[in-house]
Amino acid sequence: MTVFGYITQEPYLSIFHDTFDDAMMPVSLQKITIKDYPPLADIQSLGCVAYSQSKIIGEQMATDIVKNSSKSIICACARFGWINIDDQPGKTWLRHVWCSYRDLCSLIDKALAAHQYISDIYLIISNNYRLWVDLDLDDATRDLGFVSQDGAEKL
């Protein structure tokens, strides 16, 4: 939900409304990255805003603690995609940010088993059709060896 605020802007708004022209995907779908796009809290309701902002504050606190510590602290903040009880992508726009149980567990296992110093914010989303956040540039692959195993297909 730390990037759901972007769904009020194009082309993410078209993905939300399922009106996005797939032929334009290589040209107009600029994928959101942690490094290049600041968190933009979900604005659907006050509860969503508070939840999103609390996640962002937690990430900032963890980052500050690591930066200001004289010890080697391992800190991995994870931004999870849409995880549901059925472990299925569903048929709504949320399928584009769906995260499977297998991908979720894989990232957590890799973070816990990391033998190197890590301190970063990681996106954990399955490799879905019309995925609008960038996993190719994600540091989770470089730092942890995480590669998504699952993904939602085109409906």
N, C-alpha and C positions, 0 to 999 in steps of 0.2 A: 504494500500500500504506500510505500515511500515514493513510488513513481506513478501511482494512479492519478495524481493531479494532472499528468500530461494528457489524459483522455479528453480533456476539454479543448485540446489543440489538434490541428490537422498534422499528419495523417492519422493520428491515433484515435481521433473522434470518429473517423470513417470506419476504422476497425471495430470500434465499440458498437456502432450502428449497423455493422455488416454491409456497408456500402463501398468499401475500399475496392478500387480497381486493381486486381492482381497483376494486370499487364504493366502497371506503373510501379510495382513493388521494387524492382532494382533501382529505379530513379528516385522515387519519392519517399520510400520508407527508410528514413535515417534512424538507425537503432540507438536506443538510449544506453549509455554506458555510465558506470559509477564515476569514472574519472572526469568525463566531459559534461555530464548533466547533473546539476545539483538535485538533491531530493526535492520533490514537489508533492506535498501531502495530498492525500485523497480528500476531496471536498464534498463528497456525497451526503455526509451528515456530520453533526458535531462529534458524535462518537468516533467516526472514522478519522476525523481531523485529529482528535486527541490521541487515538491509537497510533496514527502515522507519526505525529510529532514526538510521542514518547519513544518510538523506535529510533528516530533520528537523534534525539538527545542521548539515548543510550550508546549509539555508535560514536557520537562526538565525545562522550565521557570516556569510553574505552580507548579511543584514539589519543586523547589527552593524557590519560594515565600511562599508556605505553611510551609516548613521546617524553614525558617528564620523569620517567623512572630510571634509576641507575642500574636496575636489574634487567635481565633478558626476560621479558614477559611475553608469553604467547597469547595472542588475542585474535580470534577469528569471529567477526560479526557476519551473520548470514541474513540476506534478504531473500526470504522464501517466496516462491510463486504461489499460485492458488493450489492449496492442498485440500482435498475433500475426503469424506468418509468412504466413498466408493472407489477411490483410487482410479478414477476415470476422468477424461478431460471434459465430458459433458458436451452440450450443444450451444452454449452461450458464448459471448465474447471472452469469457474467462478462460476458455480452452486455449487461447493464445499465450496465456501466462501460467498454464497448469504445470504443476510439479508432481511427478510420480513419487510414490513411497520409495521405490528402488533408488531413484536419483537423490532423494532427500537423505536416505540412509547412507548412500555411497559418499556423499560430501561429508557427512558427520564422521563416518569411519575414517576417511582420509585426513580430516582435520585432527582427529584424536591421535592418529598414528604418525602425524608429521614429525620428522626427525630434525627439521630445520626450524630456525626462528621464523615465525610468520606473524604478521600483524596487518590485517587488511579487512576490507568489507567485500564479501563475496555474494554474487547473485546465484541463486539455486532455482533454476527453472528447467523443465525438460525442453528438448529441442523440438518445439512445436511449429506447425505451419503458421505463418504470419507472426512469428515471434518478434516482438518490437523492442526487446532489450537484447543487447549484444552479448552472446556467450563466447563468440570467437575471440574477443579481446579480454575476456574475463581472466583475472589473475588466478582464479581457482584452478584453471588448467595448468598454469605455469607453477604455482606454488604447491599445489596439492596433487596434481595429476588427475583432477576431476574432469570427466567427460560424460555428458548426459547420455544415458542409454535408451531413454524413452522419448516419445513425442506424439502430439496430437496431429492427425492427418487432416487434410482439407475435407470439409463436409460437402 
